[in-house]
């Protein structure tokens, strides 16, 4: 608990100093902002109806921000989750797995760990931000998003995420220092450091963004754990089509001369029709991909421990998604992923319904198909029913 005390003292001192500078005109509504949500989600997983496993999740998030001065922002965000049901009971290590915190500072707390009931809290944002017209400096646990594409982000060296984990919209954070400089309206220079006790456990990266030929470009270089990483990306349009892409080459530092690296790249084309129907298609190539079994591929596909170097287990992966609204309160979506070589397909249909202001209902399905003994079979299914109240 010492780190909480240290963070609290630092935040309190910064907050107090900012308030002291403007104590004659304090407007608490402008100085503080608290938002969040609470969700309840019931899920059922099965391969066939002879064995159906259910789970329940109560998910609360609180986002706290304080503005001691015009240039200073303090942010603390945490999520609290309660898991109970058959899925928890079937995994004796569920509490330990949920409680893993990969940050420099462990901000994860398993408050209750019983055979079929787990309560977990985690601080996934805790930072101080200082910003001027040209500079932006942020220290602490934060989201550093260098990705361009929606499905896969080889440039996202700090916070690679799994799009299948649809309930974690905020995505993970990193314990890092981030400095951004804006020499012009259309360019920026950025340096970010995710430190650890060893250089091979750290990420030290630089990013340069600029605009040319009506396209936004970026280039990056990094010490990425045990690799040297070089990459870049673009975002623009081909007539009425959106066209984005990004790629990164990873080369082991030791032995540098006697090894070959790995390259991962994704490209996306998207289009919005006049009636509001949106469609996008993405392709991912990963030269380090393997031809693993369907069951292993499914585990990798659903893993939350992804990296920019290994976003998908296959060498070639395809993604297509379409979404739209059938009326002001109801939306539909369908996403499909296909892993070539492994012959594994994943479908995620969803329906969203706005009950009223700040209340939403959604139904999400996840279906897996794969090749088993030369035939394409259903490998597993999950259905999620979720209600969300925002505040």
Helices and strands as residue ranges (DSSP letters): H 2-21, G 23-25, H 28-31, E 32-46, E 52-66, E 72-85, H 86-89, H 94-98, E 108-113, E 117-131, E 135-142, E 174-184, E 187-194, G 199-201, E 203-212, E 215-224, E 227-238, E 241-252, E 262-272, E 278-286, H 294-302, E 316-327, E 330-340, E 344-356, E 359-372, E 375-390
